[in-house]
Amino acid sequence: MHVIFVEPRFPANQRFFVRALAEVGATVTAIGEGSKSSLDGELRHLLTHYEQVHNVCDEEALLKAVSFVQSRAHVDRLEATVEAHILPVAKVREKAEIPGMSYRAAFLCRDKPAMKEVLREGGVPCAQSTGATTADEIRDFAEKVGYPIVIKPRDGAGASGATRIDDDAQLEAAIASSGVQHEGVEVAVEEFIEGHEGFYDTLTLNGEVVHDFLTHYYPNVLEAMRTRWISPQFITTNRIDTVAAYEEVKEMGRKVIDLLGIETSATHMEWFFGPKGLKFSEIGCRPPGVRAWDLYNVANDMDLYREWAMLICHGRPSQTASRRFATGIIALRPDCDGTIVGYEGVDALYRQFGDNIIDAHLPPAGTPTQGVEAGYMANAWIRMKHENYDVLRKILDHVGESLQVRARP
């Protein structure tokens, strides 16, 4: 099995996919934007060949590199795991006649209005939404649906670039900053769904779910990424197979995968549950961000990177999820933007909960801070585990209240 993997260097866990492919016996060629000299010793050992392109999202450049590799050896798979790479790789995959994720499936997972149109027609409950290229189209949608609404990039991931709109003044400000006054700019406009938010992740084989994981956000992402004082967290439950209410989420996820034509792939699906019941938000045909697979691995005594490689290369799973732990991450925000000067409560935390800590990232004094909107791993964070989901949630709440990251402007 010869697999071309796109961009092995960044983000840091990309090498785990390369390692897993090699471990299950694949010959691995990589295409990336760095030079061959930028590859470290581990990647050089794992890769049989490497091709550099100026931009892996440039379909013409990527196709040229893939065609060159094909001229020297048969290629069985062309794979990518980063959101921005999925669509161009799918286009090149079809042009190069390599089996794998179709361009249609990749497009529908990337384009939110098109995605939701297909799913609504298939009976999946979604927020009302549309694509808009003019200010008047956005205003018409707001008048029809009512506030609150959300404006976001048509191909954005998660809450990235999303703006909640609660009144006419906010609407006009959002329209002005959206760029729709410029030719060729299109945004997604959606009904804002009240309720609790979580995500449902899978590994699929020929369209069937072979592994799944369910995670809760506290609080919802849009609020978490806009509010400094909150120490946001997400927690993966180990009760996915025993809580009856989760069956509705799992059923919806399987239906979404079928309607979008996702075959053998990782998936990441966001959902809401509130006064209007369970609502689908969006899906990506790639692994979740924020290294959520690391949490799943600890929670289930498995290696999902290797399992992904087994499905890609050998068409069968090789591991079973133990559901032994609930696992979670809590992001710890500095009290202001600037430079980290120190921490309060770290020693006490390790004394009390050392056995529950998976790992932690506490940047040293002198490290520049990143903005709240930069995400869960932007500054300090701690990942933890416990056999009981409810206990883990209380522990993470305690961490957020007791561990302080001090900074100076």
N, C-alpha and C positions, 0 to 999 in steps of 0.2 A: 504494500500500500504506500503510494507516494502522495504526500499532502503538501500543498503550498499554504503556508500560514502568513497572513498579512500583519505586518508590523510587530515584531517580537520584542521590541525594546521598551515601549511605553504604552500604557502605564506599567508599573513595576511588576504586576502579577501576570503580564502577558507571557513571560518566560515559563510560567507554570503550565500553560497550555502546550507550549513547545516541548517542555520536559515530559508531559503526559503522553503526547503523541510518540515520542521516542521510546518511552517505557513500554508502550503496548506494541512496539515493533515497527512503527511507521518510519519511512524515510522522509525527512522533513526538509523542505526548501522554504525559505522565508523571503518576503519582499518587504522592504521598509524604507524609511526616509533618511536614515543615517548611513554613513559610510561603512564599509566592511571593517575598517579599523575601529569603529565605535562599538563593535561587538566585544563583549567580555569573553573570558576564557570558557565559561560555562556554555554560552550560546554557540561559540565556535565549535565546541565539542558536540553539541546536540544537532547542529545543522549540517546537512550535506552540501548545501549551496545557499548563497544569499545574493539577491539582486537589489540594487538601490534605485529608487525612483524619487523624483523631486517632491511628489505628493501622491500618497496612496489613494486619495479620493479623485485623482485625475484618471478618468476611465481609459483614455487613450494611452497614457503612460503605463498604467497598470496592465492593460491588455498586451502592450508590447513586451513587458517583462514576462508575463505569463506565457505568451507565445514563444518567446525565446527558450524558456524552460521546457515547454512542450516539444520544441524542436530537438531537444537533447534526451528527453526521457518522458515516458507516459506519465500523465498526472491523473490521479484518481479523485482527488478532492481539492477544492479551493475554499479556505475557511477564514473567517474574520469574527472577532468577538467584541469589537468596539462599536458603539452605536453609529458614529459618523462613517464607519467603513462598510457597514452592512449593505447599503444600497449600491454603491459603485462596485463592490465585489460581486453582488448578485448579477449586475448587468454584464460584467466581464465574464462571470461564470457561464452565462447563457451564450455569449458570443464565442467563447472558447469551447463550448459543448462539454463542460465538466459537470457531472452530477452534483446535486445539492439544492439548497434553498432557491426557489424560483424568484425571478424578479418581481412577479406579482405579489408574492407573499411579503418580500422585503419592502416593496413600495407601500403596501397596505399597513405594515407595521410602523412605517416611518411617517406617513401622511395622515394626520389625525382626522380631518374631516372625511377623507375617503374611507379610512378604517371604520369610522363610526357609521357611515352610510351602509356599508356592507353588513355590519353587525346588527344594526337596527332592522334591516330587511330580513335578517336571519333570526330575529326574535330575542336578541341580547339587549337587556335594558341599559341604555346609555343616556348621558346628559344630552340635551338638545345642543346642537353645534352647527357651525358652518365655516366655510372659508370665505374670507373677505379681502378684497383688493382696493376698496375705497372706504372713505370715512362714512359715507351715507349707508353703505351695507352694514357697517358696524352699528350705526345708530338705529337702523331698521331692526336689527336683531335684538338690540337692547329693548326697544319699544315692544317688540313681540313677546319676548321671554320675560322681561322684567329683571330688576336687580335682585341679588348680585349676579354679575357675569365675570368671566375670566377671558383675558386676551393673552395669547401666547404665540410663539413662533409655530408655524404650521408643522415644522419637522422637529420641534424641540423635544427634549427628553425630560420627563418628570416635571418639576416645578421650574425648570430653567427658563428664565425670561418671562415667566407668567406674572400677570398683574391682575389682582382682584379689583373689580369696579363696583362701587356701591351707590353712586349717584351721578347726575349729569356732569358735574364739575370734574369728577375723577375720570369720567368717560372721555371728555374732551382732552384732558391732559394725557390720557393713555393713547388716544388717537394720534395726538401730536408726536408722541415719542415712538409710536409703532412703526413709522416709516411708510405707511400705506399711501402717503401723498407722492411717493416716488414710484415710477413705472417698474413693474415686475415684482413688487413687494406684496406678499400675501401673508395674512395671519389667520390663525384659528381663533374663533370666538365661541365660547361655550357657556352654557348654563352652569352656575356655581352650585355644586351639590353639597348640602349640609350633611354632616355625619362623620363617623369614624373612618379613617383611611388605613389601608394595609396593602400588602402585595403578596401575590401568589406566583411562585417560581416553579418551573418544571424543567426536566430533561425529557425530550420526546424522541421516539423512534418510529419512523414511518407513520407519523401522525398520532401515535398513541403515547400517553403519558406513562413513563416508566419510573420517574422519581418526582416527588413534589414536596414543596415546603411553603409554609404560610407564616407571614410576618406582620406584626402590628406596628404602626407609627404612634408615638406619643411626643408631642401633639402632631396634627397633620402637617404635611411637608411645607405648604405655603406659609403657614404661621411660623413653623420652626426656622425657615430660611429668611425670615424677616424680623425676628425678635431676639435681641441680644440677651436678655436676662434668662431666657429659656435654655436649659441644657437638654436638647432633644435626644430622643433615643428611639431605636427600633429593636423589637424583641421577636425572635423566631420561636414559635410555640412548638412544644413536643407533644401537643394533644391533637394534632391535625387529624389523626385517625380515630379519635375517641369522642370528639365533640360533634354532636349531630349538626349544629349550625354551620360547621365548616363544609358540609357536603354541598350546600348551595353554591359556595364559592368554587369548589372543585368542579362541580357540574358546569358552571358558567365558563370556567377556564378551559375545560375540554371542548365546549361548544365553540368558543372563540378560536381555538387552535384549528378546529375542523373547518370553520367558515373562512379563515384566512389562508388555509392551505399550507400550514406549517408542517414540515415533515420531520426530519431528524435535526434537532436544534435545541439549544437552551432557550427558554423564554422567561420574560419578566413582565407580569401583569399587575397593574395598579387597580384597586377597587375601593368603593365607598359603601358604607352601610349606615343608613339614617332613617329619617321619617318617611322617605319615599322608597324604602327597602334597599335591596342590594343593587348597586349600579356599577357597571364597568366604566373604567376611566381610560386606560390605554395599555398597549402591550408592545414590547420590543422582542425581536427574535434574536436575543443575545443574553448573556448572563447579566444578573443585576449589578449595579454599581456599588460603590463603597465596600467592595470586597465582602459582600454578604456570603459568598460561597465559603469563606473562611469560617464564618459562624456555623453554617450548615455542616461543615466537615467535623467540627468539634461536637456539635449537637448530636451527630449521627454516626460517629466513629467510621468515617468514610473519607475518600478522596474524590471529590466531584470532578476535579480536573482530569483525573485518570478515567473516571466513569464517562465523561464527555468524549474522551479519546476512544474509549472502547466502543461507544455507539457509532462514532464517525468511522472508525477503521474496521470494526468487526461485527457491527450490527447486532450487538447483544449487550445487556447489562452484566456486571460482574459483582456488584455489591448490593447489600440491603441496608436501608436506613434503620438505625437502632432506636431512634427517638429517645435517646437516653437523657439528653439535657435540653432545656430551654437555654438559648444564648442570646446575648444582646450587646449593643454598643451604645454608649452615651457620649455625646459631644460636649466638651467643656469649653465655654467661650471665655476669652479674656474680658476683664471688666471694662476695657476701652481698646480702641485701635491704637497701635503704636509698637511697643517692644515689650516682650514678656520679661518680668523682673523676678518672678518666683511663684510658689504655690503654697497654699495653706490646706492642711488636712490629709496630705499624702500618707504620712507615716501611720496615722490612726486608721486610715482606710486599709492599708496592707495588714495591719495587726488584726483587724476585725474580719476582713473578707479576703485575705490572701489566697485561700483555697479556691475561691470563686473567680479569681482574676485569670483570664486567658492571656491577655497581653495589654500593654498600655503604651501610649505615645505622649510623653510629657516633654515638649521642646524645652531646651535649656534657656536660662536667663540670657537675654541678648537677642533671642530669635524674633524677627519681625512678625507681627500678627497678620492674619488674613481676615477679610471681612466676613460677617455673619453669613452672607449669601454664598460663600465659597464652599459650604457643605459640611458634612458630618466629620470629615477627616482633615479639615482645614487647619485646625490648631491642635489642642490637646484632646485625647479621647482615651477611653478605657473599654475593653471588651470583657464580658463576664459570662458565667454559666451557673446554672443550678438545676437540680432535678425537678423542681417545682416552679412552674411559670409564674404564679402569683408571688412567690417569695422573691424570685429574681426581679420582678418589677419593683417591689418594695426596696430591694437593695440598690437598684439603679436610681430610684428616686432619692434615696439617702445619699448616694454619691453626688448627685446633682446639687443637693442642699449643703453638703459638708465640704466638698473639695472646691477650692476657689483658685482661679488662675488670675494672678495679678499682672497688670501691665501699666506702662506709663506712655503718654502721648509722645 
